[in-house]
Amino acid sequence: MSSNNAAIALVTGGSRGLGRSTVEALAHRGVRSIFTYQANRDEAAKVVERVKSLGSMAIPLPLSTEETATFDAFIEKFKLALQELKAERFNYLVNNAGNSSGMGFLNATEAEFDTLYKIHVKGVFFLTQKLAPLMVDGGRIVNISSGLTRIVMANRAPYAIMKSAVETMTKYMAFELGSRGIAVNCVAPGAIATDFSGGVVRDNPEVAKAISAMTALGRPGQPDDIGPMIASLLSEDHRWVNAQRIEVSGGMRI
């Protein structure tokens, strides 16, 4: 694998929340990033400037992981971005992009279920499949799951089901890519204070208090509790960790 100073990561959903924290944590380690954003160019530009201030480089590319028909065109843009970084291949993939859902089993709509499936399962599956030939042997992949695959909470059934599929997908990716020395793991954050789910953990004091009460470390998570952990997992320090679900929740409901 390339040294960290030359390494390149692709982080989907890198303009906000956990993705942004990951891009910045990688920059601290000298890793350059290509990251995707869906619509907010201004936020993407802020990430580029922040990474530049850290002495690294980041290139933003628009992508909707729901639209698999656009993936071939994205791959061509990704190759051009690699050329801009004077590279033909990349080292790390973080499948972070996603959306939330406040529906349970009894009130979920088929349309929302299908959208969640396209973004969290189908999109991750086929984007990774198309990117795999561009990854160096010995690379690393991190898929993002959720603490909700272990902890059952109200109005989260469809979302948790998709993340459970991501965890199984991770094992099969690790199995099939292992011959190339590519390790694939899954990070499952707990409740994090971001704009995810309408900012409910970040902006609702009652929700934050309830999360704190059920968490051993006594508070909700912050984006920077997750991004540096992902950056660390991608490093050579964790080269023998493979096909694992790693929960990063501060000890929720242990």
Protein Blocks (a to p, Z undefined) as FASTA:
>chain_A
ZZfklpccddehilgcjllmmmmmmmmnopacddddfklmmlmmmmmmmmmmnopacddd
dddfklmmlmmmmmmmmmmmmmmnopabdfbdcdfbccddfbdfklccfklmmmmmmmmm
mmmmmmmmmmmmmpcehiacdddddfklmpccehilmmmmmmmmmmmmmmmmmmmmmmno
pacddddddddddfehhlmmmmmmklmmmmmmmpmnlpacdfklmmmmmmmmmpmklmmg
ghiacddehopaZZ
